[in-house]
Amino acid sequence: MHSPSLCRNVRLAVVTGSASLFGLVDACFGEDGATCVHFADSAALARAAAASNQPTFSAILMDAQSDAASSPPALAQRRAHERSRVPLIAVGIRGGLDAAEQLLDAGADEVVLSPVDSRELVLRVHLALRRTRGDEGFAHAEDRLVVGAYGLNRRTCTVHIGMQTIDLTPREFAVAWILFSRCGEYVSRRQMAGAVWSSSDDIVGRTLEQHIYKLRKKLALNGTHGVQLRAVYARGYRLDMADAATSAEVA
């Protein structure tokens, strides 16, 4: 299960008031060459992030039973690391899939349910690190992708439309990337859930629909800029190059 090459020299920020949870994380990743740094709460992490002499972290693991259980702290951590797009993994979620969806919507990139399974924990962190390093493998290996008026930059999670730059969350960008990289093809809900969330579509549920909704609005995927997002029941989602007539109808 462990992947030494992936975790070697990785620094993980672990935000928890639980010594046992930090011990579990340290045991899972320490032997692979990762350095786990303990923070009692998100305020301590924020102070470390603000200090110019502090090294950056490759990922943040946040105890879901602490202040990460509400959306403002999770989003605050995302903003604090906005430039580097450090992935946020919420660990030890109680309340089942509904609680997991809430944390994903709040800004978490991966979630681990309670009781914490060490194998799942390692898997979720590795998946988050792979996405950050741009080697997911479900699309192109390049960091940039151009489709019509749209330019996608995987390193910064940004989309350029002409002179406009649109910042996306890592998961929003992952959804956009797989759609744009397969422009003209249908991408099923199950394929998208597996590629972006490493889960089945029934578990992702409303979260996928919410990401699609946000992308429609943020990127104006209604044909205005020459690209239109279509949804077909039982087939999935597809990006099409909109012709002039379609663009006129939508406008």
C-alpha positions in Angstrom: 0.0 0.0 0.0 2.8 2.4 0.8 4.6 4.3 -2.0 8.0 5.5 -0.9 8.7 7.4 -4.1 5.6 9.4 -3.6 6.1 10.3 0.0 9.8 10.8 0.2 10.7 14.3 1.3 7.0 15.1 1.6 5.9 17.4 4.5 2.4 16.9 5.9 0.7 19.3 8.2 -1.5 17.4 10.6 -4.1 19.6 12.3 -5.6 17.8 15.3 -5.9 17.9 19.1 -5.8 14.1 19.2 -2.4 12.6 19.9 -3.6 9.2 18.8 -4.7 10.5 15.4 -1.4 12.3 14.8 0.4 9.0 15.9 -1.7 7.1 13.3 -0.8 9.6 10.5 2.9 9.6 11.5 3.0 5.8 11.5 1.4 5.6 8.1 3.7 8.1 6.4 6.8 8.5 8.5 8.4 5.2 7.4 8.0 6.3 3.8 10.2 9.3 4.3 7.5 11.9 5.0 7.7 14.5 7.7 4.5 14.9 9.7 4.2 18.3 11.5 1.6 18.5 14.3 -0.6 21.6 14.8 -3.0 21.7 17.6 -5.5 23.8 15.7 -6.0 25.7 12.4 -4.9 28.9 14.0 -1.4 27.4 14.7 -1.3 26.2 11.1 -2.3 29.7 9.8 0.5 31.3 11.9 3.0 28.8 10.4 1.8 29.5 6.9 2.1 33.2 7.4 5.7 33.0 8.6 8.0 33.6 5.7 10.7 31.3 7.0 8.4 28.3 7.2 8.7 25.6 4.6 5.6 24.8 2.6 3.6 21.6 3.1 2.6 19.1 0.4 -0.7 18.4 2.0 -2.9 19.3 5.0 -4.6 16.6 7.0 -7.3 18.1 9.2 -9.2 16.3 12.0 -12.8 16.4 11.0 -13.8 16.5 14.6 -12.0 19.8 15.2 -12.8 23.1 13.6 -12.5 21.6 10.1 -16.0 20.3 10.6 -17.4 23.7 9.6 -16.9 25.3 6.3 -15.2 28.7 7.2 -12.0 27.1 8.8 -11.6 24.7 5.9 -12.0 27.5 3.4 -9.6 29.7 5.4 -6.9 27.0 5.1 -7.6 26.8 1.3 -7.2 30.6 1.0 -4.0 30.5 3.2 -2.4 28.1 0.7 -4.1 29.4 -2.4 -0.9 30.0 -4.4 0.4 26.5 -3.9 -3.0 24.8 -4.0 -2.1 22.5 -1.1 -4.6 19.6 -1.0 -6.8 19.4 2.2 -7.7 16.0 3.5 -10.4 15.8 6.2 -9.8 12.8 8.4 -12.2 11.0 10.7 -15.6 12.1 9.4 -18.6 11.1 11.4 -22.1 11.3 10.1 -21.6 9.2 7.0 -21.8 10.3 3.3 -23.8 13.4 4.0 -21.1 14.8 6.3 -18.5 13.8 3.8 -20.3 15.7 1.0 -20.5 18.8 3.2 -16.8 18.8 3.8 -16.1 18.3 0.1 -18.3 21.3 -0.6 -16.5 23.3 2.1 -13.2 22.9 0.4 -11.7 19.5 1.3 -10.0 17.6 -1.6 -10.3 14.1 0.0 -12.2 12.7 2.9 -11.6 9.7 5.2 -14.6 8.4 7.2 -14.5 7.4 10.9 -13.2 5.0 12.1 -10.1 5.8 10.2 -8.7 2.9 8.1 -4.9 3.4 7.7 -5.0 1.9 4.2 -7.8 4.3 3.1 -5.9 7.2 4.7 -2.7 6.4 2.7 -4.8 6.0 -0.5 -6.5 9.3 -0.1 -3.3 11.2 0.6 -1.6 9.6 -2.3 -4.5 10.5 -4.7 -4.4 14.1 -3.5 -0.6 14.3 -4.0 -0.9 12.8 -7.5 -3.5 15.4 -8.5 -1.3 18.2 -7.2 1.7 17.0 -9.1 -0.3 16.7 -12.3 0.2 13.0 -12.9 -3.4 11.7 -12.5 -3.2 9.8 -15.8 -6.8 10.2 -16.8 -6.1 12.9 -19.3 -3.1 14.4 -21.0 0.3 14.5 -19.3 0.8 18.1 -20.3 0.1 20.9 -17.9 -1.7 23.1 -20.4 -4.7 22.4 -22.6 -6.3 24.7 -25.1 -9.9 24.2 -26.5 -11.2 27.0 -28.6 -11.1 30.2 -26.5 -10.4 28.3 -23.3 -6.9 27.7 -21.9 -6.4 25.4 -18.9 -3.3 25.5 -16.7 -3.1 22.5 -14.4 -0.3 23.8 -12.3 -2.3 26.8 -11.2 -5.8 25.4 -11.4 -6.8 28.4 -13.6 -8.8 28.7 -16.8 -8.1 31.6 -19.2 -10.8 32.9 -21.5 -9.3 35.6 -23.6 -7.9 38.1 -21.1 -10.0 36.8 -18.2 -8.4 34.4 -15.7 -10.8 32.2 -13.6 -9.5 30.5 -10.5 -11.0 27.1 -9.8 -10.8 24.8 -6.8 -8.7 21.7 -7.4 -11.7 19.5 -7.8 -13.5 22.0 -10.0 -10.4 22.1 -12.2 -10.1 18.3 -12.2 -13.7 18.1 -13.5 -13.1 20.8 -16.1 -9.8 19.1 -17.2 -11.4 15.7 -17.9 -14.3 17.4 -19.8 -12.1 19.6 -21.9 -9.5 16.9 -22.6 -12.4 14.8 -24.0 -14.2 17.5 -25.8 -16.8 16.0 -28.2 -17.0 12.7 -26.1 -19.5 11.7 -23.4 -18.0 11.3 -20.0 -20.2 9.2 -17.8 -20.9 10.1 -14.2 -19.1 6.9 -13.1 -16.0 7.7 -15.1 -15.9 11.2 -13.7 -16.5 10.1 -10.1 -13.7 7.5 -10.5 -11.2 9.9 -12.1 -11.8 12.9 -9.8 -13.1 11.4 -6.6 -11.7 7.9 -6.9 -15.2 6.7 -5.9 -18.4 5.5 -7.5 -21.1 8.0 -8.8 -23.6 6.9 -6.2 -21.2 7.9 -3.4 -20.3 11.2 -5.0 -24.0 12.0 -5.5 -25.0 15.6 -5.4 -21.3 16.8 -5.1 -20.7 16.0 -8.8 -23.8 17.8 -9.9 -22.9 20.9 -7.8 -19.4 21.0 -9.4 -21.0 20.8 -12.9 -23.4 23.6 -12.0 -20.5 25.8 -10.7 -18.5 25.2 -13.8 -21.4 26.1 -16.1 -21.6 29.5 -14.4 -17.9 30.2 -13.8 -16.8 29.2 -17.3 -20.0 30.3 -19.2 -20.3 26.9 -20.8 -23.4 27.9 -22.6 -21.9 28.5 -26.0 -21.1 32.2 -25.3 -17.4 31.5 -25.8 -17.8 28.8 -28.4 -18.0 25.8 -26.1 -21.2 24.3 -24.7 -21.7 21.7 -21.9 -24.4 19.1 -22.5 -25.9 16.6 -20.1 -27.7 13.5 -21.4 -29.5 11.1 -19.1 -27.7 7.7 -18.8 -24.8 8.9 -20.9 -23.2 11.6 -18.9 -21.7 15.0 -19.8 -20.1 16.2 -23.0 -18.4 19.5 -24.1 -19.2 20.5 -27.7 -17.8 23.3 -29.9 -20.9 25.4 -30.3 -21.6 26.6 -33.8 -22.8 30.1 -34.5 -26.5 29.1 -34.5 -26.3 27.4 -31.2 -24.4 30.3 -29.6 -27.1 32.7 -30.9 -29.9 30.5 -29.5 -28.3 30.4 -26.1 -27.5 34.1 -26.0 
